[in-house]
Amino acid sequence: MEKYILTVAGIKRELPIVKLNEGLSIASFVILGDTELVTATAKQLAKKLPDLDVLMTAEAKGIPLIHELSQILNMDKYIVARKSIKPYMENPLVHEVRSITTEEKQILCLDGKDAEFLKGKKIGLIDDVISTGASIKVLEDLVELAGGQVATKAAILAEGDAANREDIIFLEHLPLF
């Protein structure tokens, strides 16, 4: 299998190149379970973030990153937009998303209590990789619906043309294949 060598925050990883469709392959970057990578990248990303009240991500790969970031930034809480409505959720906010790695539409939703918590706060939207920006856009929409303010959008990697965006913070560029 073809590999792409990535070095980010001083950590080197060999990423398998995975074909998504006839014209597009990506280097598969998975931070779940990689404590060394999450810790190193969170330290570097934290240095680039503005003053924030709370961090928010989409379920699931961004969770270990915002957990580590929230500890570094001395935050007591972070928010995760879930991929389905859970029975415990009261008055959930719901939005649809289709990302580069997802074939079908997905939903992202916030528990009404989390939405209330975001009201009036400066929020940092965090993801492992920003590619098309679709997931971040849905998070932005949820924050807007909740009455919060997106203060920054950040990721470990900007994939493909996302590296040319001026509205995101990232550590390294990840090419498309």
C-alpha positions in Angstrom: 0.0 0.0 0.0 1.2 3.5 -0.9 2.1 5.7 2.1 2.4 9.4 2.7 5.0 10.6 5.3 3.6 13.3 7.5 5.6 15.3 10.1 3.5 17.5 12.4 4.5 19.0 15.7 7.7 17.1 15.6 5.9 13.7 15.2 6.3 11.6 12.1 3.6 9.2 10.9 3.2 7.0 7.8 -0.3 7.5 6.5 -1.9 5.0 4.2 -3.2 6.5 1.0 -6.9 5.4 0.6 -8.9 5.7 -2.6 -12.3 7.4 -1.9 -13.5 7.3 -5.5 -12.1 7.1 -9.1 -10.6 10.6 -9.0 -9.7 11.1 -5.4 -7.5 9.5 -2.8 -6.5 10.8 0.7 -3.8 10.1 3.2 -5.8 8.6 6.1 -5.0 10.6 9.2 -6.5 9.1 12.4 -5.7 10.6 15.8 -8.0 8.3 17.8 -5.8 6.3 20.1 -2.6 8.2 19.2 -1.8 9.9 22.6 1.7 11.1 21.5 0.3 12.8 18.4 -2.7 14.4 20.1 -0.6 15.7 23.0 2.1 17.2 20.7 -0.3 18.8 18.2 -2.6 20.2 21.0 0.4 22.0 22.5 1.3 23.5 19.1 -2.3 24.4 18.2 -3.0 26.0 21.7 -0.2 28.5 21.0 -2.0 29.7 17.9 -5.5 30.1 19.3 -7.0 33.5 20.3 -8.7 34.0 23.7 -11.7 31.7 23.8 -14.5 30.8 26.2 -15.1 27.3 25.0 -14.1 24.7 22.3 -16.4 22.7 20.2 -16.0 19.8 17.7 -18.0 17.3 15.8 -18.1 13.7 17.0 -15.7 11.8 17.0 -12.1 12.3 15.8 -11.8 15.8 17.2 -12.8 14.7 20.7 -9.3 13.7 22.0 -7.9 16.9 20.5 -10.3 19.3 22.2 -10.0 17.3 25.5 -6.2 17.9 25.4 -6.6 21.5 24.2 -9.2 22.3 27.0 -6.7 21.0 29.6 -3.9 23.1 28.2 -6.2 26.2 28.1 -7.6 25.6 31.6 -11.1 25.2 30.4 -13.6 23.2 32.5 -15.9 22.2 29.6 -16.0 21.6 25.9 -18.9 20.9 23.5 -19.3 18.0 21.1 -21.9 18.1 18.4 -23.2 14.5 18.2 -24.0 12.5 15.0 -27.4 11.5 16.2 -30.1 12.8 18.5 -29.8 11.0 21.9 -32.8 10.2 24.1 -31.4 12.4 26.9 -31.3 15.5 24.7 -33.7 18.3 25.4 -34.7 20.6 22.5 -31.7 19.6 20.3 -30.4 21.8 17.5 -29.9 19.8 14.3 -28.0 20.4 11.0 -27.0 18.3 8.1 -23.4 17.8 6.8 -21.7 15.9 3.9 -17.9 15.7 4.3 -15.2 14.4 1.9 -14.9 11.1 3.9 -18.6 10.5 4.2 -20.7 9.1 1.4 -24.1 10.0 2.8 -25.5 13.0 4.5 -25.0 13.0 8.3 -26.5 15.2 11.0 -24.8 17.0 13.7 -26.8 18.0 16.7 -26.4 19.8 20.0 -28.3 19.1 23.2 -30.4 22.1 24.1 -28.4 22.5 27.4 -25.1 22.7 25.4 -26.7 25.2 23.0 -27.8 27.4 26.0 -24.2 27.2 27.3 -22.8 28.6 24.0 -25.1 31.6 24.0 -22.9 34.8 24.1 -19.6 32.9 24.2 -16.5 33.1 22.0 -16.2 29.6 20.6 -13.2 27.9 18.9 -14.3 25.3 16.4 -11.7 22.5 16.4 -11.3 19.5 14.0 -8.5 17.1 13.2 -8.6 17.9 9.5 -10.3 20.6 7.5 -10.8 19.7 3.9 -13.9 20.9 2.2 -14.9 22.9 5.3 -18.4 21.3 5.3 -18.2 20.0 8.9 -16.8 23.3 10.2 -19.6 25.1 8.3 -22.3 23.0 10.0 -20.6 23.7 13.4 -20.6 27.4 12.6 -24.3 27.2 11.8 -25.0 25.4 15.1 -23.1 28.0 17.0 -25.0 30.8 15.3 -28.4 29.1 16.0 -27.3 28.8 19.7 -26.4 32.5 19.9 -22.7 32.1 20.2 -19.8 33.7 18.3 -17.3 31.7 16.3 -14.0 33.3 17.3 -11.7 30.8 15.4 -11.7 27.7 13.3 -8.6 25.4 13.8 -7.4 22.0 12.9 -4.2 19.9 13.0 -4.2 19.6 9.2 -5.6 21.6 6.2 -6.2 19.1 3.4 -6.1 20.1 -0.3 -7.2 23.6 -1.1 -8.2 24.3 2.5 -4.5 25.2 3.1 -5.2 28.3 1.0 -8.0 29.5 3.3 -7.3 32.6 5.4 -10.1 31.9 7.9 -8.6 28.8 9.5 -5.6 28.0 11.8 -3.7 24.8 11.1 -0.3 23.2 11.7 0.4 21.4 8.4 -0.9 21.0 4.9 -2.1 17.5 3.8 -2.2 17.0 0.0 -5.0 15.2 -1.8 -4.0 12.4 -4.2 
